[in-house]
Amino acid sequence: MKALLALMLLSAPARAAVSINASVNKTTVALNDQIVLTVTVSADASSLPEPEMPSLPRFNVHSAGRSQSMTFINGRISNSAEYTFVLVPRLIGNAVIGPIGAHAGSQNAQTEPIAVTIVRPEEAPQQPAQPAAPAAGPPGRPQRGARTGGGAAPVFVTAEVDKKNPFVNEQVVYTVRFHYAVPLLGNAEWAPPNTTGMLSEDLPPSGHQTASIQGRTYNVSEVKIALFPLTPGEKTIGKGSIRCQVQKGVEVDPFASDFFRQFFSAGLTMGEPVTLETSPITLSVRALPEAGKPPGFGGAVGRFKAKAVVDNASVKAGDAVNLTYTVEGSGNLKALADPSLPDMPEFRVYETVSSLNQTKDGTGVRGSKVYRTVVVPKVSGDLTIPAVQFHYFDPAQQRFVSAATDPIVLQVAPGEAAQAPVGFSAAGQASATAITTLSEDIRHVRSRPGADAVRAAAAAVAGAGWLHALPAALLVLSGAFAAWRDRYEQDPVRARARRAGRAAEERLTRSRSAKGLHESSALVGEALVVYLADRLALPPSGLTMRQALEQMRKRWPALPEGHIEQVRRLWAEMERIRYAPTTVRDADVAQLRDAVHELLKALEEATGR
């Protein structure tokens, strides 16, 4: 045994060679579609590094699970893991999926950049029709099992879903059960199915189970995945596979009374590799009904409840109050949009930041999403924060439901008197109302030497003829340029809009060399806010996100909704950094800076500047 172990160690490579590859299912995607990004990491080692994703400011990135396989042949380990990501586009234009890296010790590898074009939905290329998938067998029926004669197979796999006609964004639990009635040589390897058009969340495995089928007792292992279809229509859950090793030509019942005698009488037999595949399952995804859809519906599907609290109900005018709004329930919590707060003219309302608390079990995904915002009362008295409405679609009732928070009453005392603004005036300006005589004298006109030469030169210039037109033309051109410049300078709105992009880029550049995270993040936030204020002819001081978004829709009605949504998201991220500076890292500010840079370029392109 020691000699065999030494031989294996000597034959193993001195260091792991890591490689990484990336591919996408399409390079042209519509704004309402998605891209499936597949990243494969391979190495000659027992452990694999995680892929290091680049910043993708033009996409929302969702993890769709991973699968891993490892083989050991002639003392050499071959390990590979496949990661699947779903990229949902946010901005129209050209995008690049940057290099994805993987590091294992001194070994470094990265993928090539992938160019992607994001277009409007009506400009998307038509996809070829997919052939209909074969119908799945009935639940509990063996799928390509290893059968050795009559009766039930010693190993087989089944797959089923808890519903085949879900609504868009409704949770579907996909369950795979691996049955085995013989000892396995090593651990079984699971490769998940392709779930294009659906978000997926891996659920925790269930405990050990047994089942009796056709008079035979099986051990049962379960794999569960929560799926959320994104669009209506036919969606196919592809084939999943399980690879395992069983004893070749030997069937040993682990539940028999003479199990040990059967096992040892089998001797040192060779393992037989077995690959089991599940049948594809087709889902008929229904669109949400239009009847009864409330105006503020944001796409939530499931069962939810909402509540709102404040940290202090007795404050002074001008004091900040933290308003916490929580939505909890079961469903796709990642897809919940920010709440639409009612108009509160007595308060100054700041931007909302959110956090996700998600738990998983065998029944699916559940948890809560918490939204925090700061409200500042402007006046004193008993002020009320109105109820906040949250609308969702309940698939069990097949109708839209509204969950409302309770109104919150604040007792606001008068605040401190505001300091009067400091005025500025020009002083020390003398008025010249009279002419002061300095001296009086008589000046006699006298001829000076050389006066005749000067008169001769003047006479020559006077007789130059058409050459006099040149200085006249220069005078006219300079006058026209001066008039244009005066008219341009007298139009401050146009001047601000023209300089907005250059000024924003200068602030972003200064933020890279700023000292400290506070100064750097402040410059990034100032770049976005002042840019929007300059382009929309609004004062930057006191500009809120709601005002900016309303003016953007009025000023640029053809602006894609993805651009407006990105402004909202980045503004909320800036507010989070502002009110929670202790949780901010350098990477957060760098990612925010890159996202703002991409957004400004997209806005310049979309608005024709």
HUSUL-V574287 format. One record per residue. N is the residue number from 1. RES is the residue in one small letter. SS is DSSP state (hx for helix, st for strand, lp for the rest). Layout:
N RES SS
N RES SS
This chain:
1 m lp
2 k hx
3 a hx
4 l hx
5 l hx
6 a hx
7 l hx
8 m hx
9 l hx
10 l hx
11 s hx
12 a lp
13 p lp
14 a lp
15 r lp
16 a lp
17 a lp
18 v st
19 s st
20 i st
21 n st
22 a st
23 s st
24 v st
25 n lp
26 k lp
27 t lp
28 t st
29 v st
30 a st
31 l lp
32 n lp
33 d lp
34 q lp
35 i st
36 v st
37 l st
38 t st
39 v st
40 t st
41 v st
42 s st
43 a st
44 d lp
45 a lp
46 s lp
47 s lp
48 l lp
49 p lp
50 e lp
51 p lp
52 e st
53 m lp
54 p lp
55 s lp
56 l lp
57 p lp
58 r lp
59 f st
60 n st
61 v st
62 h st
63 s st
64 a st
65 g st
66 r st
67 s st
68 q st
69 s st
70 m st
71 t st
72 f st
73 i st
74 n lp
75 g lp
76 r st
77 i st
78 s st
79 n st
80 s st
81 a st
82 e st
83 y st
84 t st
85 f st
86 v st
87 l st
88 v st
89 p st
90 r lp
91 l lp
92 i lp
93 g st
94 n st
95 a st
96 v st
97 i st
98 g lp
99 p lp
100 i lp
101 g st
102 a st
103 h st
104 a st
105 g lp
106 s lp
107 q st
108 n st
109 a st
110 q st
111 t lp
112 e lp
113 p lp
114 i st
115 a st
116 v st
117 t st
118 i st
119 v st
120 r lp
121 p hx
122 e hx
123 e hx
124 a lp
125 p lp
126 q lp
127 q lp
128 p lp
129 a lp
130 q lp
131 p lp
132 a lp
133 a lp
134 p lp
135 a lp
136 a lp
137 g lp
138 p lp
139 p lp
140 g lp
141 r lp
142 p lp
143 q lp
144 r lp
145 g lp
146 a st
147 r lp
148 t lp
149 g lp
150 g lp
151 g lp
152 a lp
153 a lp
154 p lp
155 v st
156 f st
157 v st
158 t st
159 a st
160 e st
161 v st
162 d lp
163 k lp
164 k lp
165 n lp
166 p lp
167 f st
168 v lp
169 n lp
170 e lp
171 q st
172 v st
173 v st
174 y st
175 t st
176 v st
177 r st
178 f st
179 h st
180 y st
181 a lp
182 v lp
183 p lp
184 l st
185 l lp
186 g lp
187 n lp
188 a lp
189 e st
190 w st
191 a st
192 p lp
193 p lp
194 n lp
195 t lp
196 t lp
197 g lp
198 m st
199 l st
200 s st
201 e st
202 d st
203 l lp
204 p lp
205 p lp
206 s lp
207 g lp
208 h lp
209 q st
210 t st
211 a st
212 s st
213 i st
214 q lp
215 g lp
216 r st
217 t st
218 y st
219 n st
220 v st
221 s st
222 e st
223 v st
224 k st
225 i st
226 a st
227 l st
228 f st
229 p st
230 l lp
231 t lp
232 p lp
233 g st
234 e st
235 k st
236 t st
237 i st
238 g lp
239 k lp
240 g lp
241 s st
242 i st
243 r st
244 c st
245 q st
246 v st
247 q st
248 k lp
249 g lp
250 v lp
251 e lp
252 v lp
253 d lp
254 p lp
255 f lp
256 a lp
257 s lp
258 d lp
259 f hx
260 f hx
261 r hx
262 q hx
263 f hx
264 f hx
265 s hx
266 a lp
267 g lp
268 l lp
269 t lp
270 m lp
271 g st
272 e st
273 p st
274 v st
275 t st
276 l st
277 e st
278 t lp
279 s lp
280 p lp
281 i st
282 t st
283 l st
284 s st
285 v st
286 r st
287 a lp
288 l lp
289 p lp
290 e lp
291 a lp
292 g lp
293 k lp
294 p lp
295 p lp
296 g lp
297 f lp
298 g lp
299 g lp
300 a lp
301 v st
302 g st
303 r st
304 f st
305 k st
306 a st
307 k st
308 a st
309 v st
310 v st
311 d lp
312 n lp
313 a lp
314 s st
315 v st
316 k st
317 a lp
318 g lp
319 d lp
320 a st
321 v st
322 n st
323 l st
324 t st
325 y st
326 t st
327 v st
328 e st
329 g st
330 s st
331 g st
332 n lp
333 l hx
334 k hx
335 a hx
336 l lp
337 a lp
338 d lp
339 p lp
340 s lp
341 l lp
342 p lp
343 d lp
344 m lp
345 p lp
346 e lp
347 f st
348 r st
349 v st
350 y lp
351 e lp
352 t lp
353 v st
354 s st
355 s st
356 l st
357 n st
358 q st
359 t st
360 k st
361 d st
362 g lp
363 t lp
364 g st
365 v st
366 r st
367 g st
368 s st
369 k st
370 v st
371 y st
372 r st
373 t st
374 v st
375 v st
376 v st
377 p st
378 k lp
379 v lp
380 s lp
381 g st
382 d st
383 l st
384 t st
385 i st
386 p lp
387 a lp
388 v lp
389 q st
390 f st
391 h st
392 y st
393 f st
394 d st
395 p lp
396 a lp
397 q lp
398 q lp
399 r st
400 f st
401 v st
402 s st
403 a st
404 a st
405 t lp
406 d lp
407 p lp
408 i st
409 v st
410 l st
411 q st
412 v st
413 a st
414 p lp
415 g lp
416 e lp
417 a lp
418 a lp
419 q lp
420 a lp
421 p lp
422 v lp
423 g lp
424 f lp
425 s lp
426 a lp
427 a lp
428 g lp
429 q lp
430 a lp
431 s lp
432 a lp
433 t lp
434 a lp
435 i lp
436 t lp
437 t lp
438 l lp
439 s lp
440 e lp
441 d lp
442 i lp
443 r lp
444 h lp
445 v lp
446 r lp
447 s lp
448 r lp
449 p lp
450 g lp
451 a hx
452 d hx
453 a hx
454 v hx
455 r hx
456 a hx
457 a hx
458 a hx
459 a hx
460 a hx
461 v hx
462 a hx
463 g lp
464 a lp
465 g hx
466 w hx
467 l hx
468 h hx
469 a hx
470 l hx
471 p hx
472 a hx
473 a hx
474 l hx
475 l hx
476 v hx
477 l hx
478 s hx
479 g hx
480 a hx
481 f hx
482 a hx
483 a hx
484 w hx
485 r hx
486 d hx
487 r hx
488 y hx
489 e hx
490 q lp
491 d lp
492 p hx
493 v hx
494 r hx
495 a hx
496 r hx
497 a hx
498 r hx
499 r hx
500 a hx
501 g hx
502 r hx
503 a hx
504 a hx
505 e hx
506 e hx
507 r hx
508 l hx
509 t hx
510 r hx
511 s hx
512 r hx
513 s lp
514 a lp
515 k lp
516 g lp
517 l hx
518 h hx
519 e hx
520 s hx
521 s hx
522 a hx
523 l hx
524 v hx
525 g hx
526 e hx
527 a hx
528 l hx
529 v hx
530 v hx
531 y hx
532 l hx
533 a hx
534 d hx
535 r hx
536 l hx
537 a lp
538 l lp
539 p lp
540 p lp
541 s lp
542 g lp
543 l lp
544 t lp
545 m hx
546 r hx
547 q hx
548 a hx
549 l hx
550 e hx
551 q hx
552 m hx
553 r hx
554 k hx
555 r hx
556 w lp
557 p lp
558 a lp
559 l lp
560 p lp
561 e hx
562 g hx
563 h hx
564 i hx
565 e hx
566 q hx
567 v hx
568 r hx
569 r hx
570 l hx
571 w hx
572 a hx
573 e hx
574 m hx
575 e hx
576 r hx
577 i hx
578 r hx
579 y hx
580 a lp
581 p hx
582 t hx
583 t hx
584 v lp
585 r lp
586 d hx
587 a hx
588 d hx
589 v hx
590 a hx
591 q hx
592 l hx
593 r hx
594 d hx
595 a hx
596 v hx
597 h hx
598 e hx
599 l hx
600 l hx
601 k hx
602 a hx
603 l hx
604 e hx
605 e hx
606 a hx
607 t lp
608 g lp
609 r lp
